[in-house]
Amino acid sequence: MGGTEHLTVQREGATLVLTLNRPEAKNALSLPMLVGLYDGWIEADEDDTVRSIVLTGAGGAFCAGMDLKALAGQGMAGEQYRDRLKVDPDLHWKAMLRHHRPRKPVIAAVEGHCVAGGTEILQGTDIRVAGASATFGLFEVRRGLFPIGGSTVRLQRQIPRTHALEMLLTGRPYSAQEAAGIGLIGHVVPDGTALDKALALAEQINACGPLAVEAVKASVYETAEMTETDGLAAELERGWPVFDTADAKEGSRAFAEKRPPVYRRA
């Protein structure tokens, strides 16, 4: 497994857990963190034993946004990673899930600050859990900046446009309860338990057929902007092949035999 000084990687069964690990800066994005994130997404994509991903933060925070000084690679914390950006100038956008969508489901486990770039990364995840004291928001306009991590495109597709525009144009903070109320997150849990809830959700996903899970996720995203007619046609094209897999046969046998299925991705 990979990881860097600002991004830790560990396995919890079939779940890959990526932890933003810069608590002294509320896990503000640095070059080492972005490199670690990108490598983590690729590791999950390429390892068929990984069936889900959990993204979380260390030290009671998720992510407080971009650290521009660290991203510039000033100092020892980032200099050794400069060549990675030269090889792939798009790496930071892939790390932030702007230009990359992992094949496996991504569950965000949020505690504390999840603001600016943190809320932008959040929009690239699939399922979202937050501790009761978590804070969300896109603060860029308050600083005369633009939320260029994808929020002016994605947010209005994920929550009602009036709420998206209010969040984007006021730059104000949102509580976990308010974020859940507008549909930005799915679960609010007691502080300190977001990771536990995310891992429990991951276990439920991991118990399902991995080929089916990946096909369902892909279908949801690829049909999101299609007409209903085009979307239904694309769904059939994506879904029918799943029925011919060994996973599908195993799922049916297990159901008939009243036992847990054993999936092997075939």
C-alpha beads as a LAMMPS data file, in Angstrom:
LAMMPS data file: protein, C-alpha beads

266 atoms
265 bonds

1 atom types
1 bond types

-500.0 500.0 xlo xhi
-500.0 500.0 ylo yhi
-500.0 500.0 zlo zhi

Masses

1 110.0

Atoms # bond

1 1 1 0.000 0.000 0.000
2 1 1 1.091 3.532 -0.719
3 1 1 0.636 6.741 1.210
4 1 1 2.701 9.820 1.974
5 1 1 3.504 11.892 5.047
6 1 1 0.126 13.642 4.658
7 1 1 -2.021 10.710 3.458
8 1 1 -2.236 7.330 5.152
9 1 1 -3.573 4.162 3.534
10 1 1 -4.833 1.106 5.354
11 1 1 -7.038 -1.888 4.715
12 1 1 -10.155 -2.770 6.673
13 1 1 -11.163 -6.054 5.085
14 1 1 -12.178 -5.272 1.507
15 1 1 -12.258 -1.523 2.198
16 1 1 -9.357 0.807 1.450
17 1 1 -9.284 3.653 3.983
18 1 1 -7.601 6.874 2.865
19 1 1 -6.940 9.329 5.701
20 1 1 -6.008 12.958 5.141
21 1 1 -3.265 13.249 7.726
22 1 1 -2.231 16.809 8.415
23 1 1 -4.187 17.551 11.596
24 1 1 -2.069 20.539 12.610
25 1 1 -3.494 22.341 9.553
26 1 1 -7.027 20.839 9.724
27 1 1 -5.879 18.578 6.885
28 1 1 -5.474 21.427 4.419
29 1 1 -4.489 20.073 1.026
30 1 1 -0.758 19.853 0.399
31 1 1 1.227 18.409 -2.464
32 1 1 2.120 15.242 -0.505
33 1 1 -1.559 14.807 0.352
34 1 1 -2.681 15.210 -3.259
35 1 1 -0.084 12.749 -4.514
36 1 1 -1.148 10.256 -1.852
37 1 1 -4.814 10.693 -2.721
38 1 1 -4.219 10.152 -6.423
39 1 1 -2.156 7.038 -5.750
40 1 1 -4.876 5.767 -3.401
41 1 1 -7.606 6.113 -6.027
42 1 1 -5.445 4.268 -8.567
43 1 1 -4.591 1.526 -6.075
44 1 1 -8.276 0.951 -5.396
45 1 1 -9.085 0.895 -9.125
46 1 1 -6.392 -1.666 -9.892
47 1 1 -6.835 -4.007 -6.911
48 1 1 -9.824 -6.302 -7.378
49 1 1 -9.728 -7.279 -3.698
50 1 1 -10.713 -3.689 -2.860
51 1 1 -14.500 -3.343 -3.073
52 1 1 -15.044 0.051 -1.446
53 1 1 -13.130 3.141 -0.341
54 1 1 -13.564 5.303 2.744
55 1 1 -12.131 8.825 2.737
56 1 1 -11.677 10.500 6.114
57 1 1 -9.447 12.943 7.990
58 1 1 -7.197 12.717 11.031
59 1 1 -7.410 14.751 14.214
60 1 1 -11.108 15.567 14.213
61 1 1 -11.183 17.394 10.873
62 1 1 -11.887 16.361 7.298
63 1 1 -10.265 19.053 5.131
64 1 1 -10.018 22.832 5.435
65 1 1 -9.271 23.401 1.755
66 1 1 -6.174 24.182 -0.234
67 1 1 -2.844 25.173 1.294
68 1 1 -1.461 27.225 -1.579
69 1 1 2.040 27.469 -0.095
70 1 1 2.276 23.708 0.353
71 1 1 0.815 23.056 -3.098
72 1 1 3.565 25.198 -4.569
73 1 1 6.021 22.727 -3.053
74 1 1 7.842 25.277 -0.942
75 1 1 9.967 23.543 1.635
76 1 1 10.769 19.907 2.316
77 1 1 7.102 18.921 2.709
78 1 1 6.459 19.053 -0.994
79 1 1 9.649 19.406 -2.976
80 1 1 10.224 15.687 -3.506
81 1 1 6.856 15.412 -5.286
82 1 1 7.350 18.187 -7.827
83 1 1 8.342 15.720 -10.542
84 1 1 4.971 13.968 -10.204
85 1 1 3.206 17.185 -11.214
86 1 1 5.585 17.657 -14.133
87 1 1 4.783 14.180 -15.413
88 1 1 1.031 14.632 -14.889
89 1 1 -0.024 18.303 -14.617
90 1 1 -3.595 17.091 -14.045
91 1 1 -2.669 15.051 -10.969
92 1 1 -4.121 17.474 -8.410
93 1 1 -7.528 17.530 -10.163
94 1 1 -7.566 13.741 -10.286
95 1 1 -6.659 13.613 -6.596
96 1 1 -9.579 15.917 -5.770
97 1 1 -11.950 13.717 -7.825
98 1 1 -12.531 16.523 -10.319
99 1 1 -11.026 14.623 -13.251
100 1 1 -11.186 11.064 -11.946
101 1 1 -14.011 8.833 -10.748
102 1 1 -12.941 5.619 -8.976
103 1 1 -14.660 2.425 -10.119
104 1 1 -15.367 1.457 -6.507
105 1 1 -17.885 3.276 -4.261
106 1 1 -16.327 6.093 -2.219
107 1 1 -17.772 6.874 1.220
108 1 1 -16.805 10.115 2.966
109 1 1 -16.513 10.045 6.759
110 1 1 -16.498 13.684 7.884
111 1 1 -15.650 15.129 11.269
112 1 1 -15.021 18.804 11.964
113 1 1 -14.117 21.163 9.124
114 1 1 -15.054 20.136 5.583
115 1 1 -14.872 23.501 3.851
116 1 1 -13.657 25.100 0.604
117 1 1 -11.598 22.395 -1.135
118 1 1 -12.894 19.910 1.414
119 1 1 -16.483 20.466 0.300
120 1 1 -15.293 20.270 -3.311
121 1 1 -13.695 16.845 -2.770
122 1 1 -16.854 15.783 -0.946
123 1 1 -18.853 16.311 -4.140
124 1 1 -16.740 13.637 -5.827
125 1 1 -17.707 10.999 -3.259
126 1 1 -20.723 8.707 -3.524
127 1 1 -22.036 8.318 0.035
128 1 1 -21.463 10.864 2.828
129 1 1 -21.514 10.557 6.600
130 1 1 -20.809 13.406 9.024
131 1 1 -20.400 13.879 12.733
132 1 1 -22.960 16.179 14.338
133 1 1 -20.466 19.052 14.781
134 1 1 -19.084 18.948 11.238
135 1 1 -19.002 22.195 9.246
136 1 1 -19.393 22.542 5.491
137 1 1 -19.140 25.449 3.083
138 1 1 -17.575 26.976 0.009
139 1 1 -15.801 30.066 1.342
140 1 1 -14.008 31.083 -1.853
141 1 1 -16.127 34.129 -2.742
142 1 1 -15.462 35.620 0.701
143 1 1 -11.791 35.645 -0.223
144 1 1 -12.348 36.934 -3.732
145 1 1 -11.648 33.480 -5.164
146 1 1 -13.490 30.993 -7.381
147 1 1 -14.363 27.412 -6.288
148 1 1 -12.636 25.884 -9.271
149 1 1 -12.685 22.310 -7.944
150 1 1 -15.951 21.680 -9.767
151 1 1 -18.552 23.159 -7.418
152 1 1 -20.251 25.544 -9.861
153 1 1 -20.977 22.514 -12.059
154 1 1 -21.544 19.661 -9.617
155 1 1 -23.291 21.238 -6.678
156 1 1 -26.412 22.249 -8.606
157 1 1 -26.655 18.665 -9.880
158 1 1 -26.468 17.218 -6.379
159 1 1 -28.708 19.568 -4.404
160 1 1 -31.503 21.979 -5.431
161 1 1 -30.128 24.946 -7.398
162 1 1 -31.410 27.523 -4.913
163 1 1 -29.397 25.850 -2.137
164 1 1 -26.379 25.436 -4.404
165 1 1 -26.394 29.120 -5.310
166 1 1 -26.834 30.185 -1.697
167 1 1 -23.861 28.093 -0.644
168 1 1 -21.735 29.328 -3.546
169 1 1 -22.666 33.018 -3.356
170 1 1 -22.781 33.629 0.401
171 1 1 -19.688 31.661 1.356
172 1 1 -21.289 30.949 4.729
173 1 1 -20.777 27.848 6.882
174 1 1 -23.362 25.064 7.059
175 1 1 -23.907 22.729 9.996
176 1 1 -24.122 18.987 9.468
177 1 1 -27.853 19.126 10.122
178 1 1 -28.375 21.848 7.513
179 1 1 -26.136 20.027 5.020
180 1 1 -28.240 16.900 5.480
181 1 1 -31.426 18.937 5.106
182 1 1 -30.430 20.162 1.643
183 1 1 -29.158 16.731 0.592
184 1 1 -25.408 17.395 0.587
185 1 1 -24.788 14.542 3.042
186 1 1 -26.775 11.433 3.816
187 1 1 -26.127 10.631 7.485
188 1 1 -25.513 12.701 10.622
189 1 1 -24.082 10.646 13.480
190 1 1 -22.662 11.425 16.928
191 1 1 -19.283 13.138 16.862
192 1 1 -16.416 10.703 16.598
193 1 1 -18.469 7.946 14.964
194 1 1 -18.500 8.999 11.297
195 1 1 -15.737 6.556 10.399
196 1 1 -17.511 3.702 12.172
197 1 1 -20.714 4.428 10.249
198 1 1 -18.830 4.715 6.953
199 1 1 -17.097 1.388 7.530
200 1 1 -20.431 -0.231 8.380
201 1 1 -21.872 1.043 5.095
202 1 1 -18.758 -0.193 3.294
203 1 1 -19.257 -3.658 4.771
204 1 1 -22.789 -3.755 3.409
205 1 1 -21.458 -2.825 -0.035
206 1 1 -18.610 -5.344 0.231
207 1 1 -21.128 -8.146 0.825
208 1 1 -22.715 -7.463 -2.571
209 1 1 -21.561 -8.638 -5.981
210 1 1 -18.579 -6.432 -6.902
211 1 1 -19.269 -6.491 -10.635
212 1 1 -22.871 -5.518 -10.016
213 1 1 -21.847 -2.739 -7.626
214 1 1 -19.382 -1.247 -10.105
215 1 1 -21.871 -1.490 -12.975
216 1 1 -24.630 0.166 -10.925
217 1 1 -22.343 3.040 -9.914
218 1 1 -21.174 3.522 -13.494
219 1 1 -24.753 3.506 -14.801
220 1 1 -25.930 6.107 -12.290
221 1 1 -23.222 8.570 -13.314
222 1 1 -23.200 7.982 -17.048
223 1 1 -26.985 8.365 -17.361
224 1 1 -27.320 11.362 -15.036
225 1 1 -27.547 13.950 -17.824
226 1 1 -29.233 11.763 -20.442
227 1 1 -32.858 11.863 -21.435
228 1 1 -34.919 9.106 -19.842
229 1 1 -35.067 7.220 -23.153
230 1 1 -31.312 7.382 -23.702
231 1 1 -30.646 6.588 -20.066
232 1 1 -32.816 3.473 -20.094
233 1 1 -31.061 2.253 -23.240
234 1 1 -27.648 2.844 -21.661
235 1 1 -28.790 1.055 -18.500
236 1 1 -29.666 -2.076 -20.477
237 1 1 -26.311 -1.998 -22.240
238 1 1 -24.516 -1.680 -18.924
239 1 1 -26.708 -4.037 -16.916
240 1 1 -27.442 -7.055 -19.120
241 1 1 -23.847 -8.370 -19.166
242 1 1 -23.907 -8.591 -15.362
243 1 1 -26.505 -11.364 -15.583
244 1 1 -24.014 -13.572 -17.460
245 1 1 -21.307 -13.393 -14.800
246 1 1 -20.320 -16.057 -12.294
247 1 1 -21.155 -13.499 -9.616
248 1 1 -24.775 -13.433 -10.769
249 1 1 -24.982 -17.232 -10.763
250 1 1 -23.429 -17.385 -7.301
251 1 1 -25.847 -14.774 -5.985
252 1 1 -28.816 -16.771 -7.247
253 1 1 -27.507 -20.051 -5.843
254 1 1 -26.762 -18.479 -2.478
255 1 1 -30.264 -17.034 -2.290
256 1 1 -31.820 -20.400 -3.124
257 1 1 -29.596 -22.182 -0.609
258 1 1 -30.170 -19.508 2.054
259 1 1 -26.468 -18.834 2.598
260 1 1 -24.166 -15.819 2.197
261 1 1 -22.787 -15.560 -1.343
262 1 1 -19.073 -15.877 -2.072
263 1 1 -18.228 -13.550 -4.936
264 1 1 -15.069 -13.931 -7.058
265 1 1 -15.447 -11.201 -9.691
266 1 1 -15.936 -13.341 -12.793

Bonds

1 1 1 2
2 1 2 3
3 1 3 4
4 1 4 5
5 1 5 6
6 1 6 7
7 1 7 8
8 1 8 9
9 1 9 10
10 1 10 11
11 1 11 12
12 1 12 13
13 1 13 14
14 1 14 15
15 1 15 16
16 1 16 17
17 1 17 18
18 1 18 19
19 1 19 20
20 1 20 21
21 1 21 22
22 1 22 23
23 1 23 24
24 1 24 25
25 1 25 26
26 1 26 27
27 1 27 28
28 1 28 29
29 1 29 30
30 1 30 31
31 1 31 32
32 1 32 33
33 1 33 34
34 1 34 35
35 1 35 36
36 1 36 37
37 1 37 38
38 1 38 39
39 1 39 40
40 1 40 41
41 1 41 42
42 1 42 43
43 1 43 44
44 1 44 45
45 1 45 46
46 1 46 47
47 1 47 48
48 1 48 49
49 1 49 50
50 1 50 51
51 1 51 52
52 1 52 53
53 1 53 54
54 1 54 55
55 1 55 56
56 1 56 57
57 1 57 58
58 1 58 59
59 1 59 60
60 1 60 61
61 1 61 62
62 1 62 63
63 1 63 64
64 1 64 65
65 1 65 66
66 1 66 67
67 1 67 68
68 1 68 69
69 1 69 70
70 1 70 71
71 1 71 72
72 1 72 73
73 1 73 74
74 1 74 75
75 1 75 76
76 1 76 77
77 1 77 78
78 1 78 79
79 1 79 80
80 1 80 81
81 1 81 82
82 1 82 83
83 1 83 84
84 1 84 85
85 1 85 86
86 1 86 87
87 1 87 88
88 1 88 89
89 1 89 90
90 1 90 91
91 1 91 92
92 1 92 93
93 1 93 94
94 1 94 95
95 1 95 96
96 1 96 97
97 1 97 98
98 1 98 99
99 1 99 100
100 1 100 101
101 1 101 102
102 1 102 103
103 1 103 104
104 1 104 105
105 1 105 106
106 1 106 107
107 1 107 108
108 1 108 109
109 1 109 110
110 1 110 111
111 1 111 112
112 1 112 113
113 1 113 114
114 1 114 115
115 1 115 116
116 1 116 117
117 1 117 118
118 1 118 119
119 1 119 120
120 1 120 121
121 1 121 122
122 1 122 123
123 1 123 124
124 1 124 125
125 1 125 126
126 1 126 127
127 1 127 128
128 1 128 129
129 1 129 130
130 1 130 131
131 1 131 132
132 1 132 133
133 1 133 134
134 1 134 135
135 1 135 136
136 1 136 137
137 1 137 138
138 1 138 139
139 1 139 140
140 1 140 141
141 1 141 142
142 1 142 143
143 1 143 144
144 1 144 145
145 1 145 146
146 1 146 147
147 1 147 148
148 1 148 149
149 1 149 150
150 1 150 151
151 1 151 152
152 1 152 153
153 1 153 154
154 1 154 155
155 1 155 156
156 1 156 157
157 1 157 158
158 1 158 159
159 1 159 160
160 1 160 161
161 1 161 162
162 1 162 163
163 1 163 164
164 1 164 165
165 1 165 166
166 1 166 167
167 1 167 168
168 1 168 169
169 1 169 170
170 1 170 171
171 1 171 172
172 1 172 173
173 1 173 174
174 1 174 175
175 1 175 176
176 1 176 177
177 1 177 178
178 1 178 179
179 1 179 180
180 1 180 181
181 1 181 182
182 1 182 183
183 1 183 184
184 1 184 185
185 1 185 186
186 1 186 187
187 1 187 188
188 1 188 189
189 1 189 190
190 1 190 191
191 1 191 192
192 1 192 193
193 1 193 194
194 1 194 195
195 1 195 196
196 1 196 197
197 1 197 198
198 1 198 199
199 1 199 200
200 1 200 201
201 1 201 202
202 1 202 203
203 1 203 204
204 1 204 205
205 1 205 206
206 1 206 207
207 1 207 208
208 1 208 209
209 1 209 210
210 1 210 211
211 1 211 212
212 1 212 213
213 1 213 214
214 1 214 215
215 1 215 216
216 1 216 217
217 1 217 218
218 1 218 219
219 1 219 220
220 1 220 221
221 1 221 222
222 1 222 223
223 1 223 224
224 1 224 225
225 1 225 226
226 1 226 227
227 1 227 228
228 1 228 229
229 1 229 230
230 1 230 231
231 1 231 232
232 1 232 233
233 1 233 234
234 1 234 235
235 1 235 236
236 1 236 237
237 1 237 238
238 1 238 239
239 1 239 240
240 1 240 241
241 1 241 242
242 1 242 243
243 1 243 244
244 1 244 245
245 1 245 246
246 1 246 247
247 1 247 248
248 1 248 249
249 1 249 250
250 1 250 251
251 1 251 252
252 1 252 253
253 1 253 254
254 1 254 255
255 1 255 256
256 1 256 257
257 1 257 258
258 1 258 259
259 1 259 260
260 1 260 261
261 1 261 262
262 1 262 263
263 1 263 264
264 1 264 265
265 1 265 266
